[in-house]
């Protein structure tokens, strides 16, 4: 904060503390210079996606300047948005993400409430266990999980592999531990006086949760929801392993397996698909950036 | 405190119906209610995380058709293969280099963002976090296209400086560089956000005191910023080490392990063997090699989290 005040006062102080303010001015210029460089580095791939998505295949294969569109066209967008297959991927992704977010919230909010406020035998161990589960990566579990679901299909006759809804069982293993963990942090930061007052007024535990904890911890709840949504939207390994038929695929896997036909890369359509696939998280991020960042930092700073 | 306050309510509710069965009484108890609320979580973790994790230990001891117990045969087989050692080496190179550069770039960029006036910070932070927001599978496709052997936009730009076409994904050394570059691009914003949050919590008085004592910028970073951020640096690095070590999508899409298995890391090689080659036990054995390093990182993170929990 002090840097800001010094900066605002800089013009009047120029005479008195010449060298210091000149240093600051240069530091500021260098900061902007390097930030611009890093911003270009960060935004290069998405911008290049946009540039390529506006080109026709003829322009892509012609050896013109790849960074510029000479004959912008929407044919890639029209092609994809009228293709039933692509819309199916989008629909599958949306369905999976919405269900996973709902399931995650239904499991993790009550659990976080119980772990943060109601002490019971083993609750501290369980909270630590939840955190450890969050550290187990998907690439460790995909092989045994695949086998477990295959065996489950053999035993019960219910075939889950190669159905999009198998992902509804698997994605919560990624989202629930983290969401529970950050909700424990948010719930624990609510002052005890609040729920004591509610209980004195005769509220049950359930009412305390829905009337006090959820409204007060709403920012945390939004952050957790955004996290669950982005994770399930972006997940690539599990759908690649568990689904193969084209009508069961979600967006990331669908784009990679269907738009790349052998060695033929239809780059215009691939980039359009990738951009459309990146759009939902980007839109959420654009509108709810603060919640997004709160969720990101809460994982490691709340404990 | 909550326990004591709760009693009148519970007693009032329980007294009229003395004859209720003990089961109903147990349901009314706080600990039972709490246990029921966490039950879905416990079931989920037990069935879909713990059970598969231990099941993969069992899987790793079976032969390819999963009918015969071979003990440590799969591991013996792996140790004799050159590709396995290539994967071990590449996994370590990949994870350590990528995490180091992510941390370094994140630290530098966080300082630059912290330096500029507060009202512009939001805008810059918003732009710099974009790589983290785009699903990695989608952004890696853009990188794949930027690295395309014949239409690479990078090579087009570099050709103006007289730098010949670079085989971004065709040559082993360049392919290793490319997967690390994409991973750094994707992960550095996370470090930037974490470090920025932690920079803002360093009290300004410390810098003022250091400035009065005549500390230059390097001394301010070394003696004030770094000690204050030590905790968050450690925890972020360990988190990222786990995630990078277990990375799958970037390597899978960018090189699929090629050229000649030189960019395979544990996750992609396990996928290649276990799912594509349908040798599930061998694939499970490969992915089990991730456990030791993950366990070490997890222990350190847990120690840190518990320590901070006690301080609070």
Interface residues (C-beta under 8 A of the other chain):
Chain A: X1 X2 X3 X4 X7 X27 X28 X31 X32 X34 X35 X38 X39 X41 X42 X43 X44 X45 X46 X48 X49 X52 X60 X61 X63 X65 X66 X67 X106 X107 X108 X110 X111 X113 X114 X115 X117 X118 X119 X120 X121 X123 X126 X128 X129 X130 X131 X132 X133 X135 X136 X137 X138 X139 X140 X141 X142 X143 X144 X145 X146 X147 X148 X169 X170 X172 X173 X176 X177 X180 X192 X195 X196 X199 X200 X202 X204 X205 X230 X233 X234 X236 X237 X240 X241 X252 X253 X255 X256 X265 X267 X270 X271 X274 X275 X277 X278 X281 X282 X285 X286 X289 X292 X293 X296 X297 X299 X300 X301 X303
Chain B: X1 X2 X5 X6 X9 X30 X31 X33 X34 X35 X37 X38 X40 X41 X42 X44 X45 X48 X49 X51 X52 X53 X55 X56 X59 X105 X108 X109 X112 X113 X115 X116 X117 X118 X122 X124 X125 X126 X127 X128 X129 X130 X131 X132 X133 X134 X135 X136 X137 X138 X139 X141 X142 X143 X145 X146 X148 X151 X153 X156 X157 X185 X189 X190 X193 X194 X197 X198 X204 X207 X208 X232 X235 X236 X239 X242 X243 X245 X246 X247 X248 X249 X252 X253 X266 X267 X270 X271 X274 X275 X280 X283 X284 X287 X288 X290 X291 X294 X297 X298 X301 X302 X305 X306 X308 X309 X312
